[in-house]
């Protein structure tokens, strides 16, 4: 028996429990508590964890289950209702963020075009876990800005696949031309879409109907785990991501009559594995970066906040929605996403980002995540605050 795994789990849960209790007392969001736990247990802080491989495995499982539950709570039918938000709004936000970030970094910092574009990739993604949780807690997920935010986040979660694909190509390490790589990616996505349609239409509803004849919640949960891991592994086999497969599995099951039962079964697991993910992100950070590079951290914090907020507002105005919604959306998604951490590690591997800049990126990301719950919770008050400060009335058209 691997006793060291149990000891590590004991340490993780113990420190996390203490930190979360303190955060609850101070009215700090639990996700920030997980990040603080990671920093406290980081090899750069205490040296307790010399090898984080096990924690990274849990973090990957956390991402898979997180996207599965996101898919469960947002079915194909809901997706169709806001398809313009997803396709036009989501694509606009990603493109605007990449172009603004890459252009400013290339002009102001003198970085190479490839490195500047990669920074655009990192900034294009926002935190699904934090933003969706706050929207749910405040009952704003069906509000005008809540629906747009959810659509943009869904598009971003899908975009991690092509962004991961183009990272080695951007670094000059890919085989073949970018056009050929894109064609192969589109072909794989179409193939996966066809498989998902067959599963959703003919196989999974029949499978779950047979499982429910047993009338056992335990068997139903095991069957769901079988489905989500199977579909996730299938997408990985096609050269896509495990997380995308989990998201597709959630969308498929959301179309069945058993989706509410599936949500109730998985909610407790989502929070446990989400905790592992954020703790592992905190463990990657070297806390000394805050004392050695405070100026650069402050600069990149406000740079990311303003660039992402601007890109988000422009994406909303593309669909000609009011400024109140644009401001709420822009500032609500003005943080770094969970998948940006995964993408940053890939950029580190392909030398598109230095170790020092990687640590600054982690520090800025954690700070932005820390203020996100407050910003999202007060998003509807941003517009009246701006108009009051500026002393003008912004046209709502």
C-alpha positions as CSV (number, residue, x, y, z in Angstrom):
1,X,0.0,0.0,0.0
2,X,1.3,3.5,-0.9
3,X,1.3,5.1,2.5
4,X,2.9,8.2,1.3
5,X,-0.1,9.0,-0.9
6,X,-2.3,8.8,2.2
7,X,0.1,11.0,4.1
8,X,0.0,13.6,1.3
9,X,-3.8,13.5,1.2
10,X,-3.8,13.9,5.0
11,X,-1.6,17.0,4.7
12,X,-3.6,18.5,1.8
13,X,-7.0,18.0,3.4
14,X,-5.7,19.1,6.9
15,X,-4.1,22.4,5.8
16,X,-7.0,23.1,3.3
17,X,-9.6,22.6,6.1
18,X,-7.8,25.0,8.4
19,X,-7.2,27.6,5.7
20,X,-10.8,27.4,4.4
21,X,-12.2,27.9,8.0
22,X,-10.0,31.0,8.3
23,X,-11.1,32.3,4.9
24,X,-14.7,31.7,5.7
25,X,-14.3,33.8,8.9
26,X,-12.6,36.5,6.8
27,X,-15.3,36.2,4.1
28,X,-12.7,35.1,1.5
29,X,-13.8,32.8,-1.3
30,X,-12.9,29.1,-0.8
31,X,-11.0,28.9,-4.1
32,X,-8.6,31.6,-2.8
33,X,-8.2,29.3,0.3
34,X,-7.2,26.4,-2.0
35,X,-4.6,28.6,-3.7
36,X,-3.2,29.7,-0.3
37,X,-3.1,26.1,0.8
38,X,-1.0,25.3,-2.3
39,X,1.4,28.1,-1.6
40,X,1.8,26.9,2.0
41,X,2.6,23.3,0.9
42,X,4.7,24.3,-2.1
43,X,8.2,22.8,-2.4
44,X,9.3,26.5,-2.7
45,X,7.8,27.2,0.7
46,X,8.1,24.2,3.0
47,X,9.7,21.5,0.9
48,X,7.1,19.0,2.2
49,X,6.2,17.9,-1.3
50,X,9.4,17.1,-3.2
51,X,7.4,15.4,-6.0
52,X,4.0,16.8,-7.0
53,X,3.3,14.2,-9.6
54,X,0.4,12.7,-7.6
55,X,-1.2,16.1,-7.0
56,X,-0.9,16.9,-10.7
57,X,-2.8,13.7,-11.5
58,X,-5.6,14.7,-9.1
59,X,-5.6,18.2,-10.7
60,X,-6.1,16.7,-14.2
61,X,-9.0,14.6,-12.8
62,X,-10.4,17.7,-11.3
63,X,-10.4,19.5,-14.6
64,X,-12.1,16.5,-16.3
65,X,-14.9,16.3,-13.7
66,X,-15.3,20.1,-13.6
67,X,-15.9,20.3,-17.4
68,X,-18.2,17.2,-17.2
69,X,-20.4,19.0,-14.6
70,X,-20.3,22.2,-16.7
71,X,-21.6,20.2,-19.6
72,X,-24.3,18.6,-17.4
73,X,-25.6,21.9,-16.3
74,X,-25.6,23.4,-19.9
75,X,-27.2,21.1,-22.4
76,X,-27.3,21.2,-26.3
77,X,-30.8,22.7,-26.1
78,X,-29.5,25.6,-23.9
79,X,-26.5,25.9,-26.2
80,X,-28.7,26.4,-29.2
81,X,-30.6,29.2,-27.5
82,X,-27.5,31.3,-27.1
83,X,-25.6,30.0,-30.1
84,X,-24.9,33.6,-31.3
85,X,-23.4,34.4,-28.0
86,X,-21.2,31.3,-28.1
87,X,-20.0,31.5,-31.7
88,X,-20.0,35.3,-32.4
89,X,-19.5,36.6,-28.8
90,X,-17.0,33.9,-27.8
91,X,-15.0,34.1,-31.0
92,X,-14.9,37.9,-30.8
93,X,-13.7,37.8,-27.2
94,X,-10.9,35.3,-27.9
95,X,-9.7,37.1,-31.1
96,X,-9.9,40.6,-29.5
97,X,-7.9,39.4,-26.5
98,X,-5.2,37.7,-28.5
99,X,-4.8,40.7,-30.9
100,X,-4.8,43.3,-28.2
101,X,-2.4,41.4,-25.9
102,X,0.0,40.3,-28.7
103,X,0.0,43.8,-30.3
104,X,0.7,45.7,-27.0
105,X,3.4,43.3,-25.8
106,X,5.1,43.3,-29.2
107,X,5.0,47.1,-29.3
108,X,5.7,47.9,-25.7
109,X,8.0,45.1,-24.6
110,X,9.9,44.3,-27.8
111,X,9.1,40.6,-27.5
112,X,9.2,38.4,-30.5
113,X,6.0,38.0,-32.5
114,X,5.7,34.3,-31.6
115,X,6.1,35.0,-27.8
116,X,3.7,37.9,-28.0
117,X,1.0,35.8,-29.7
118,X,1.6,33.1,-27.1
119,X,0.9,35.6,-24.3
120,X,-2.3,36.4,-26.2
121,X,-3.2,32.7,-26.0
122,X,-2.7,32.7,-22.2
123,X,-4.8,35.9,-21.7
124,X,-7.6,34.7,-24.0
125,X,-8.9,32.2,-21.4
126,X,-10.8,33.0,-18.2
127,X,-11.7,31.0,-15.1
128,X,-14.8,28.9,-15.7
129,X,-14.7,27.4,-12.1
130,X,-14.6,30.7,-10.3
131,X,-16.9,32.8,-12.5
132,X,-19.6,30.1,-12.9
133,X,-19.6,29.4,-9.1
134,X,-20.1,33.1,-8.2
135,X,-22.8,33.5,-10.8
136,X,-24.6,30.4,-9.4
137,X,-24.1,31.6,-5.8
138,X,-25.6,35.0,-6.6
139,X,-28.4,33.6,-8.8
140,X,-27.2,35.7,-11.8
141,X,-26.4,32.9,-14.2
142,X,-29.6,33.6,-16.2
143,X,-29.1,37.4,-16.2
144,X,-28.3,39.1,-19.5
145,X,-24.6,39.3,-18.6
146,X,-24.6,35.9,-17.0
147,X,-25.8,34.2,-20.2
148,X,-23.2,36.0,-22.2
149,X,-20.4,35.2,-19.8
150,X,-21.4,31.5,-19.8
151,X,-21.4,31.4,-23.6
152,X,-17.9,33.0,-23.7
153,X,-16.5,30.6,-21.1
154,X,-17.9,27.6,-23.0
155,X,-16.2,28.8,-26.2
156,X,-12.9,29.4,-24.3
157,X,-13.0,25.8,-22.9
158,X,-13.4,24.5,-26.5
159,X,-10.6,26.8,-27.7
160,X,-8.0,25.2,-25.5
161,X,-7.7,22.4,-28.0
162,X,-6.6,24.5,-31.0
163,X,-4.5,26.7,-28.7
164,X,-2.6,23.7,-27.4
165,X,-2.2,22.4,-31.0
166,X,-0.7,25.7,-32.3
167,X,1.7,26.2,-29.3
168,X,4.4,23.8,-30.7
169,X,3.8,25.2,-34.2
170,X,4.3,28.7,-32.9
171,X,7.6,27.6,-31.3
172,X,8.7,26.1,-34.6
173,X,8.5,22.6,-33.3
174,X,5.4,21.4,-35.2
175,X,5.5,19.0,-38.2
176,X,4.0,20.3,-41.4
177,X,2.3,23.6,-42.1
178,X,-0.2,25.3,-39.8
179,X,-2.8,25.0,-42.5
180,X,-2.4,21.2,-42.6
181,X,-2.4,21.1,-38.8
182,X,-5.7,23.1,-38.7
183,X,-7.2,20.8,-41.4
184,X,-6.4,17.7,-39.3
185,X,-7.8,19.4,-36.2
186,X,-11.1,20.2,-37.9
187,X,-11.3,16.7,-39.3
188,X,-10.9,15.3,-35.8
189,X,-13.5,17.6,-34.4
190,X,-16.0,16.7,-37.1
191,X,-15.3,13.0,-36.4
192,X,-15.8,13.5,-32.7
193,X,-19.0,15.4,-33.4
194,X,-20.4,12.5,-35.4
195,X,-19.5,10.0,-32.7
196,X,-21.1,12.3,-30.1
197,X,-24.3,12.5,-32.1
198,X,-24.5,8.7,-32.4
199,X,-23.9,8.3,-28.7
200,X,-26.4,10.9,-27.7
201,X,-29.1,9.7,-30.1
202,X,-28.9,5.9,-29.9
203,X,-26.5,4.5,-27.4
204,X,-26.3,6.4,-24.1
205,X,-30.1,6.9,-23.6
206,X,-30.6,3.2,-24.0
207,X,-27.6,2.3,-21.8
208,X,-28.8,4.6,-18.9
209,X,-32.4,3.3,-19.3
210,X,-31.1,-0.3,-18.7
211,X,-28.9,0.9,-15.8
212,X,-31.9,2.6,-14.1
213,X,-33.8,-0.7,-14.1
214,X,-31.5,-1.8,-11.2
215,X,-32.9,1.2,-9.2
216,X,-29.6,1.9,-7.5
217,X,-27.9,5.3,-7.2
218,X,-24.5,3.6,-6.7
219,X,-24.8,1.7,-9.9
220,X,-26.0,4.8,-11.7
221,X,-22.9,6.8,-10.4
222,X,-20.5,4.1,-11.5
223,X,-22.2,4.0,-14.9
224,X,-21.7,7.8,-15.3
225,X,-18.0,7.5,-14.3
226,X,-17.7,4.7,-17.0
227,X,-19.3,7.0,-19.6
228,X,-17.3,10.2,-18.8
229,X,-13.9,8.4,-18.7
230,X,-14.7,6.4,-21.8
231,X,-15.7,9.4,-23.9
232,X,-12.7,11.4,-22.5
233,X,-10.3,8.6,-23.4
234,X,-11.9,8.5,-26.9
235,X,-11.2,12.2,-27.5
236,X,-7.6,11.8,-26.3
237,X,-7.2,8.8,-28.7
238,X,-8.3,11.2,-31.5
239,X,-5.6,13.6,-30.5
240,X,-7.9,16.0,-28.7
241,X,-8.1,16.7,-25.0
242,X,-9.4,14.6,-22.1
243,X,-11.2,17.7,-20.8
244,X,-13.0,18.3,-24.1
245,X,-14.3,14.7,-24.0
246,X,-15.6,15.1,-20.5
247,X,-17.4,18.3,-21.6
248,X,-19.0,16.5,-24.5
249,X,-20.0,13.6,-22.2
250,X,-21.7,16.1,-19.9
251,X,-23.6,17.7,-22.9
252,X,-24.8,14.3,-24.0
253,X,-26.0,13.2,-20.6
254,X,-27.7,16.6,-20.1
255,X,-30.0,15.7,-23.0
256,X,-31.3,12.6,-21.3
257,X,-34.1,12.4,-18.7
258,X,-31.5,11.5,-16.0
259,X,-29.5,14.7,-16.1
260,X,-30.8,16.1,-12.8
261,X,-29.9,12.9,-11.0
262,X,-26.5,13.0,-12.6
263,X,-25.9,16.5,-11.4
264,X,-26.9,15.6,-7.8
265,X,-24.5,12.6,-7.9
266,X,-21.5,14.6,-9.2
267,X,-21.6,17.9,-7.3
268,X,-19.8,16.6,-4.2
269,X,-17.0,15.1,-6.3
270,X,-16.6,18.2,-8.4
271,X,-15.7,20.3,-5.3
272,X,-13.2,17.8,-4.0
273,X,-11.3,17.4,-7.3
274,X,-11.5,21.2,-8.0
275,X,-9.8,21.7,-4.7
276,X,-6.9,19.5,-5.9
277,X,-6.6,21.5,-9.0
278,X,-6.3,24.9,-7.3
279,X,-4.1,23.6,-4.6
280,X,-1.7,22.2,-7.2
281,X,-1.7,25.6,-9.0
282,X,-0.7,27.3,-5.7
283,X,2.1,24.7,-5.2
284,X,3.7,25.7,-8.5
285,X,4.2,29.3,-7.3
286,X,7.5,30.5,-5.8
287,X,6.2,33.0,-3.2
288,X,9.6,34.9,-3.3
289,X,8.5,36.4,-6.7
290,X,6.3,38.8,-4.7
291,X,9.3,40.3,-3.0
292,X,11.7,40.2,-5.9
293,X,9.4,41.4,-8.7
294,X,6.6,43.4,-7.1
295,X,6.6,46.2,-9.7
296,X,6.3,43.8,-12.6
297,X,3.6,41.9,-10.9
298,X,1.6,45.1,-10.4
299,X,2.1,46.1,-14.0
300,X,1.0,42.8,-15.5
301,X,-1.9,42.6,-13.1
302,X,-3.4,45.9,-14.3
303,X,-2.4,45.1,-17.9
304,X,-4.2,41.8,-17.9
305,X,-7.3,43.3,-16.1
306,X,-7.7,46.2,-18.5
307,X,-6.9,44.3,-21.7
308,X,-9.3,41.5,-20.9
309,X,-12.0,43.8,-19.8
310,X,-11.7,45.8,-23.0
311,X,-11.7,42.7,-25.2
312,X,-14.8,41.4,-23.3
313,X,-16.7,44.7,-23.7
314,X,-15.8,44.9,-27.4
315,X,-17.2,41.3,-27.8
316,X,-20.5,42.3,-26.2
317,X,-20.8,45.4,-28.4
318,X,-20.2,43.3,-31.5
319,X,-23.7,41.8,-30.7
320,X,-25.0,45.4,-30.1
321,X,-25.9,44.8,-26.5
322,X,-26.2,47.6,-24.0
323,X,-23.2,49.1,-22.2
324,X,-24.4,47.9,-18.8
325,X,-24.0,44.3,-20.0
326,X,-20.7,45.1,-21.8
327,X,-19.1,46.4,-18.6
328,X,-20.4,43.6,-16.5
329,X,-19.2,41.0,-18.9
330,X,-15.8,42.6,-19.6
331,X,-14.7,42.9,-15.9
332,X,-16.3,39.6,-14.9
333,X,-14.0,37.6,-17.3
334,X,-10.9,39.8,-16.7
335,X,-8.9,37.0,-15.0
336,X,-6.7,34.1,-16.1
337,X,-8.3,30.7,-16.7
338,X,-7.6,27.3,-15.3
339,X,-6.5,26.0,-18.8
340,X,-4.1,28.9,-19.1
341,X,-2.0,27.2,-16.4
342,X,-1.9,24.0,-18.6
343,X,-1.0,26.1,-21.6
344,X,1.7,28.0,-19.8
345,X,3.4,24.8,-18.9
346,X,3.4,23.8,-22.5
347,X,4.9,27.3,-23.4
348,X,7.6,26.7,-20.8
349,X,8.4,23.4,-22.4
350,X,8.7,25.0,-25.9
351,X,10.6,28.0,-24.5
352,X,7.9,30.5,-25.5
353,X,8.0,31.8,-21.9
354,X,10.9,32.0,-19.5
355,X,10.9,30.6,-16.0
356,X,11.0,34.1,-14.4
357,X,8.0,35.2,-16.6
358,X,6.2,32.0,-15.8
359,X,6.4,32.7,-12.0
360,X,5.2,36.3,-12.6
361,X,2.4,34.9,-14.7
362,X,1.4,32.5,-11.8
363,X,1.5,35.4,-9.3
364,X,-0.6,37.7,-11.5
365,X,-3.1,34.8,-12.2
366,X,-3.6,34.1,-8.5
367,X,-4.1,37.8,-7.7
368,X,-6.6,38.1,-10.5
369,X,-8.5,35.0,-9.3
370,X,-8.5,36.4,-5.8
371,X,-10.3,39.6,-6.8
372,X,-12.7,37.9,-9.3
373,X,-15.4,36.8,-6.8
374,X,-15.7,40.4,-5.7
375,X,-15.8,41.8,-9.2
376,X,-18.3,39.2,-10.5
377,X,-20.5,39.7,-7.4
378,X,-20.6,43.5,-8.0
379,X,-20.7,43.3,-11.8
380,X,-24.1,45.0,-12.2
381,X,-22.9,48.0,-10.2
382,X,-20.0,48.7,-12.5
383,X,-22.0,50.6,-15.1
384,X,-23.7,53.1,-12.6
385,X,-20.3,53.5,-10.9
386,X,-18.6,54.4,-14.2
387,X,-21.3,56.9,-15.2
388,X,-21.2,58.5,-11.7
389,X,-17.4,58.9,-11.8
390,X,-17.4,60.2,-15.4
391,X,-20.4,62.4,-14.7
392,X,-22.0,61.3,-18.0
393,X,-24.7,59.0,-19.1
394,X,-23.5,56.3,-21.4
395,X,-25.7,55.5,-24.3
396,X,-27.4,52.2,-23.8
397,X,-27.6,51.4,-27.5
